[in-house]
Amino acid sequence: MHDLREIAQVLKGIKSALIFTHSRSDGDALGSALALFYALQKLNIRCEICNDCDVPEKYFFLDGMKEVVKTPSLDVDAYIAVDSSDETRLGTFANVFLQGKRKKITVNIDHHVSNTRFAQYNFVRTCAANCQNIAELIALLGVSMDKNIADALMLGLLTDSGAFSHSDVDGQTFRIAATLADAGADVNTVNYHAFKKQSKARAALYGHTMSAIRYLLEDRMAVIVITKAMLEQFGADQSVTEGFVDFPLSVEGVEVALAILEVKPHQYKISLRSKGKANVNQIAATYGGGGHVLASGCMMFGDLEEIIDKLRYTVSTHLD
Ligand SMILES: [Mn+2]
């Protein structure tokens, strides 16, 4: 394992680099890549950000996101992976990265505890967001913080920390956030685009859905249902329902919340969330699904009311 100072020295010696991040990138992955891209450019290092997926629409409020390419055009000295726990998470670039190990400098900067140290130079430190690691690296590179870098890093900090609310947020997260704010990071705008912005169709569907929360098991379980007819009524597609399930979970006394989304007649996608008392990974596994202890999913087939009844029973056995 190398320290960030050594990695900064190595990066100062290169002329060009490709920056990779994990497939289906999130705000921390893209923020890490973009901030490093700007910093290396300030050192006159030519670079590109490569990813095998489209950048989610909501992140294009940062101009730099248009720099992310699917086909690299540079022949470079170094490959740098950020926010990726192993090379397979780089998707179609996994092999490119592995082959690069023979003749290029490879660097891996990440915050996942499961990181496999897959590069020649590895810096892995668990923290709320990998953008914390990148912020420290940029300081060691001697690059002065500017608004572009600060906004990119703030995107990562906000998204991976759940807007500074997750349990791994510590003093250092705030110290770095303070540095970014001093450099002009626009916390309000970044937060709006990353978490809040929604279409009118989503807002209308949301209001309609939440006006009909069903409470079961003496209000310890809450269920929302989104049918195809509702999607049609509000001109929304399935993707807008992401995050809906968090609202019924927020209700006082509710331990398990379910969002039931009709995919097609007699087929429902179930999203399960728990405040902590019930393991929704096990509940989802009962029906062939899975995920995490607090957030899980499964697919169920049949009559809606029968499905709710089955889930009510299964949840009850996990709440006693
Ligand atoms: Mn991350």
Residues whose N, C-alpha, C, O or C-beta is under 5 A from the ligand:
A	BS01	MN	D28 A29 D83 N130 D160
